[in-house]
Amino acid sequence: MTQGAATPLPPPKERRRLREAGSLSRDEVAERVGVTRETVRRWEAGRTTPKGHKREAYARLLAELTTAAEPTTTATTATTATPTAAPTTAAPTLTAATAIQEPAPPAAGSTAVAVAEREPVAAAPRARTAAEAFDALYAHAAPFLVRQTYLLTGRRILARESVERAFQQAWQQWPEVAVDPDPAGWVRAAAYEYAMSPWHGLRPGKQRPEAPPATPEDRELLGALLDLPPVYRRTLLLYDGVGLDLPETAAETEASTPAAANRILHAREAVANRLPDLAVPEQLHQRLAELAGSERLDAPVSTVVRSGGEKRTRFWTRAAVAFTVFIIGATALTVRVAPTHYEPVPAPGSPIAGVPPLTGPEPLTPADLELRKELREKLSGGPERLAPSTE
């Protein structure tokens, strides 16, 4: 008996959108599916995937939300965007990283058949290898992601290192990244997480100042960004810099949509207090793009990133093997030198019958003491010394 294929689910961001379109909270979804609120949050963030009967129940709930949202979606497509959203035509320095059109590999045979029906029957293009697909993603996303991370941290070296580590992590988990609906977003989230780690404050190079931006306007804007709390800075950069929608920004920052909206408003207000000219979101978006484009931050070659990640993986694998061998050796030595039988503690001593007690000189009597005194007094000088004589 073979097991059937798993029920298909929409992408993680679509799951969150459907839940919010249906006016359901995570607690309500968790109660209907039979899981915890934290599990629903991980499903919507794409960190875990439901399995078994919970996947079936979750798929049915999303199907109901999709059916209920179809009339609303049709009506919404005819309306215009809100005036406070980020402009759709942004400078390429920030938006090109999110506009990568890399085709994900088909998840099932039906997808390949549908694509074949839409395209004319011709010579099929050669399938990309994993290294080629990774290099294509890196070539499109890395240059822009380095500049974005620089706006997030204000440090050029840390920005390059964060992007390099994020792509190395993506290469290690490439089967997962390759089928992700937004691979560039996957790498961006990993780079931002690494760049915002509090452990970087303990590094020796943290105290060395870096050269500020060239123009005073850029220095003012970068200073205003760095004065924001890290989570507010990241939310503002994703929404007004990268140009993500509000639900996508909330999902990437692992916050609710109202919380993300409040962070954006407070961050805009803080920046506008220092730079009144950037009170308009469109102007702020344009200035962020100009600031990122003014820095010449080159990313290393993709082959270097892949080889560096593989070397790091081999190093840690060998270190883990060496540590395991050390533990096994220490355990074997302990077993070798440990006693193999129980040695009881000697019992305390006890008197034995029939043995005479120890004897010794008795104490002197008064007569003995008197006699000893007299002998010492009379013989204190001793006999006269005899000298030899010839007579």
C-alpha atoms as one frame of an Amber mdcrd trajectory, in Angstrom:
protein
   0.000   0.000   0.000   1.588   3.293  -1.078   1.123   6.592   0.661  -0.564
   9.341  -1.321   1.080  12.647  -2.112   0.861  15.353   0.517  -1.914  17.910
   0.126  -0.519  21.030  -1.606  -0.464  24.243   0.389  -0.123  27.858  -0.754
   3.143  29.714  -0.064   3.719  30.916   3.508   3.007  34.576   2.699  -0.240
  33.596   0.973  -1.301  31.652   4.065  -0.948  34.751   6.186  -2.762  36.884
   3.620  -5.680  34.464   3.485  -5.935  34.380   7.274  -5.992  38.167   7.512
  -8.445  38.414   4.620 -10.749  36.066   6.539 -10.406  38.206   9.713  -9.022
  35.283  11.675  -6.377  35.505  14.367  -3.629  32.958  14.849  -5.392  31.701
  17.968  -8.566  31.015  15.994  -6.670  29.169  13.269  -4.760  27.177  15.888
  -8.014  26.194  17.601  -9.600  25.019  14.342  -6.575  23.036  13.232  -5.729
  21.685  16.673  -2.267  23.184  17.161  -0.707  26.025  19.118  -0.487  29.666
  18.106   3.291  29.409  17.822   2.929  26.545  15.332   0.642  28.646  13.109
   3.153  31.500  13.221   5.936  29.163  12.078   3.773  27.828   9.243   3.069
  31.369   8.033   6.755  32.300   8.287   7.772  29.210   6.288   9.967  27.860
   9.097   8.057  24.574   9.424   5.569  22.662   7.284   2.462  20.879   8.599
   2.271  17.134   8.141  -0.277  14.364   8.472  -3.838  15.092   9.493  -2.896
  18.598  10.664  -1.801  19.386   7.102  -5.154  18.124   5.776  -7.089  20.259
   8.284  -4.937  23.313   7.530  -5.367  22.813   3.777  -9.153  22.608   4.130
  -9.201  25.810   6.183  -7.068  27.663   3.627  -9.302  26.379   0.819 -12.344
  27.806   2.617 -10.558  31.135   3.097  -9.550  31.162  -0.571 -13.144  30.564
  -1.681 -14.409  33.289   0.651 -11.742  35.750  -0.492 -12.325  35.353  -4.257
 -15.040  38.057  -4.562 -13.012  40.439  -2.394  -9.878  39.823  -4.427 -11.696
  40.511  -7.688 -13.024  43.798  -6.369  -9.702  44.805  -4.861  -7.790  44.431
  -8.119  -9.837  47.274  -9.634  -8.930  49.724  -6.869  -5.831  51.872  -6.659
  -3.050  51.490  -4.110  -3.031  53.525  -0.910  -1.121  56.815  -1.142   1.134
  55.932   1.804   2.527  52.761   0.213   6.001  52.716  -1.251   6.137  53.701
  -4.937   6.177  50.871  -7.435   8.858  52.420  -9.615  11.791  52.696  -7.271
  15.456  53.107  -7.970  17.097  49.872  -9.103  19.570  49.928  -6.254  16.956
  48.636  -3.827  14.155  47.066  -5.827  16.153  44.919  -8.189  16.996  42.530
  -5.393  13.320  41.738  -4.890  12.472  41.537  -8.574  14.496  38.430  -9.386
  12.569  36.273 -11.758  14.297  32.972 -11.223  11.959  30.085 -12.064  11.638
  27.643  -9.198  11.790  23.943 -10.106   8.357  22.313 -10.514   7.034  20.749
  -7.333   4.994  18.091  -9.152   4.414  16.707 -12.622   1.239  18.732 -13.136
   3.161  21.998 -13.022   5.514  20.866 -15.772   2.568  19.777 -17.941   0.847
  23.152 -17.484   3.960  25.015 -18.522   4.383  22.771 -21.564   0.806  23.477
 -22.668   1.323  27.257 -22.566   4.620  27.245 -24.465   5.126  26.009 -28.010
   6.590  22.567 -28.431  10.248  23.199 -29.193  13.625  22.167 -27.992  13.414
  22.124 -24.223  15.989  24.385 -22.535  18.757  22.665 -20.698  17.981  22.348
 -17.009  20.188  24.400 -14.755  22.437  22.712 -12.286  22.316  23.681  -8.631
  25.549  25.662  -8.947  24.266  27.570 -12.001  20.973  28.431 -10.305  22.824
  29.584  -7.208  25.214  31.709  -9.266  22.276  33.323 -11.081  20.557  34.173
  -7.797  23.801  35.519  -6.380  24.546  37.655  -9.437  21.115  39.309  -9.265
  20.670  39.716  -5.507  24.108  40.057  -3.904  25.124  43.564  -5.134  21.852
  45.147  -4.054  21.638  43.157  -0.823  25.075  44.374   0.282  23.918  47.992
  -0.088  20.687  47.282   1.781  22.574  45.647   4.638  24.881  48.660   4.774
  21.850  50.885   5.414  20.821  48.465   8.164  24.202  48.380   9.943  26.167
  51.411   8.771  29.281  49.214   8.489  30.647  48.171   5.111  32.694  45.172
   6.250  29.808  43.766   8.287  27.447  44.244   5.342  29.705  42.205   3.023
  30.226  39.527   5.655  26.495  39.250   6.381  25.599  38.780   2.726  28.419
  36.257   2.248  27.319  34.221   5.264  23.681  34.355   4.151  24.515  32.996
   0.692  26.754  30.323   2.208  23.835  29.254   4.372  21.601  29.285   1.297
  24.056  27.041  -0.566  24.135  24.602   2.347  20.314  24.484   2.323  19.909
  24.883  -1.430  17.185  22.210  -1.888  15.014  24.226   0.471  15.941  27.622
  -0.991  15.489  26.466  -4.600  11.795  25.674  -4.087  11.103  28.749  -1.961
   8.645  31.171  -3.624  11.028  34.073  -2.901  14.642  32.841  -2.724  15.968
  36.405  -2.660  13.767  37.114   0.348  15.075  33.967   2.039  18.653  35.173
   1.650  17.722  38.724   2.666  16.155  37.521   5.901  19.243  35.436   6.701
  21.571  38.366   5.966  19.544  40.750   8.133  19.460  38.279  11.016  23.235
  37.875  10.900  23.860  41.611  10.545  21.641  42.469  13.528  23.150  39.875
  15.868  24.093  41.534  19.202  27.287  39.454  19.350  28.923  41.738  16.780
  29.317  44.343  19.521  31.947  42.126  21.185  34.169  41.935  18.124  37.529
  43.782  18.289  36.930  45.607  15.001  33.681  47.097  16.283  35.533  49.968
  17.942  37.353  51.011  14.777  35.434  53.812  13.042  34.625  53.551   9.352
  34.662  56.367   6.839  31.286  58.148   6.811  29.360  58.839   3.598  30.761
  61.527   1.338  28.000  64.147   1.424  26.529  65.768   4.574  23.013  64.815
   3.470  23.957  61.143   3.319  25.644  61.345   6.711  22.534  62.905   8.237
  20.241  60.246   6.765  22.491  57.359   7.816  22.786  58.804  11.310  19.002
  59.097  11.548  18.625  55.457  10.501  21.227  54.196  12.954  19.573  56.091
  15.812  16.393  54.058  15.316  15.918  50.822  17.293  17.108  47.869  15.193
  13.647  46.380  14.692  12.226  49.779  13.622  15.167  50.309  11.282  14.669
  46.911   9.662  10.921  47.412   9.241  11.401  50.856   7.686  14.067  49.579
   5.318  11.914  46.672   4.146   8.831  48.805   3.552  10.177  52.172   2.374
  13.533  50.928   1.082  13.056  47.511  -0.474   9.400  48.191  -1.278   7.708
  45.173   0.307   4.012  45.216   1.051   2.875  45.616   4.642   1.900  41.919
   5.152   5.221  40.787   3.667   7.115  43.218   5.888   5.251  41.972   8.940
   5.902  38.353   8.015   9.642  38.878   7.497  10.006  40.737  10.786   7.811
  38.138  12.565   5.332  40.747  13.759   1.635  41.339  13.309   0.469  43.670
  10.583  -0.684  46.416  13.000   2.618  46.214  14.881   4.591  46.547  11.640
   2.451  49.526  10.598   3.062  51.257  13.933   6.809  50.669  13.645   6.840
  52.213  10.177   4.902  55.269  11.335   7.135  55.832  14.368  10.291  55.335
  12.312   9.089  57.799   9.678   8.269  60.307  12.388  11.725  59.947  13.969
  13.448  60.430  10.608  11.217  63.398   9.724  12.051  65.098  13.038  15.725
  65.160  12.059  15.207  65.589   8.310  11.945  67.466   7.627  12.461  67.171
   3.869  11.892  63.396   4.119   8.463  63.588   5.725   6.899  62.368   2.447
   7.296  58.553   2.038   8.140  58.857  -1.664  11.010  61.218  -0.923  12.278
  58.948   1.841  12.174  55.994  -0.543  14.144  57.912  -3.157  16.752  59.118
  -0.658  17.269  55.592   0.687  17.870  54.396  -2.860  20.330  57.207  -3.510
  22.194  56.570  -0.267  22.520  52.871  -1.026  23.630  53.558  -4.592  26.275
  56.061  -3.535  28.296  53.357  -1.756  30.494  51.151  -3.919  30.179  47.878
  -2.080  31.296  44.948  -4.210  30.333  41.414  -3.258  32.824  38.552  -3.706
  32.513  36.144  -6.615  29.849  33.465  -6.244  32.379  30.653  -6.663  34.376
  32.076  -3.759  31.232  32.170  -1.627  30.335  28.588  -2.471  33.853  27.289
  -1.868  34.119  29.268   1.374  30.861  27.806   2.619  31.963  24.298   1.729
  35.295  24.805   3.507  33.523  26.069   6.603  31.179  23.112   6.519  34.096
  20.678   6.207  35.924  22.425   9.051  33.019  22.184  11.441  32.296  18.613
  10.372  35.880  17.612  11.096  35.792  19.503  14.383  32.630  17.656  15.373
  34.198  14.328  14.401  37.378  15.135  16.346  35.389  16.141  19.409  33.337
  12.953  19.171  36.509  10.866  18.904  37.928  12.676  21.938  34.805  11.925
  23.966  34.914   8.271  22.909  38.620   8.033  23.802  38.092   9.634  27.204
  35.208   7.285  27.885  37.258   4.254  26.865  40.173   5.348  29.079  37.833
   5.839  32.014  36.388   2.371  31.521  39.913   0.920  31.225  41.314   2.363
  34.438  38.155   2.107  36.506  38.037  -0.753  39.111  36.217  -3.868  37.987
  35.095  -5.054  41.439  33.964  -3.595  44.697  36.522  -3.188  47.449  34.801
  -2.824  50.827  35.997  -0.249  53.298  37.993  -1.809  56.235  35.926  -2.126
  59.376  36.975  -0.136  62.472  39.257  -1.958  64.991  37.867  -3.834  68.016
  39.614  -5.177  71.168  40.693  -8.850  71.155  40.323 -11.001  74.308  43.239
 -13.009  75.782  46.035 -10.589  74.975  47.873  -9.121  77.975  47.915  -5.375
  78.188  51.016  -3.469  77.297  53.481  -3.107  80.256  56.319  -0.713  80.900
  58.339   0.950  83.655  56.261   1.885  86.613  56.314   5.400  87.992  59.025
   6.146  90.613  58.112   5.984  94.268  59.085   8.734  96.723  61.943   6.575
  97.995  63.267   6.106  94.477  63.096   9.820  93.892  65.039  10.469  97.131
  67.714   7.964  96.208  68.136   9.459  92.752  68.548  12.896  94.279  71.267
  11.733  96.663  73.223   9.982  93.939  73.192  13.056  91.773  74.435  15.246
  94.616  77.269  12.963  95.808  78.524  11.909  92.430  78.130  15.226  90.741
  81.957  15.781  90.643  82.755  12.195  89.731  85.970  10.307  90.650  89.335
  11.970  90.301  91.032  11.578  86.999  93.871   9.135  86.931  96.989  10.160
  85.081  99.480   7.616  83.694 102.831   7.369  85.463 106.114   5.552  84.769
 106.653   4.556  88.330
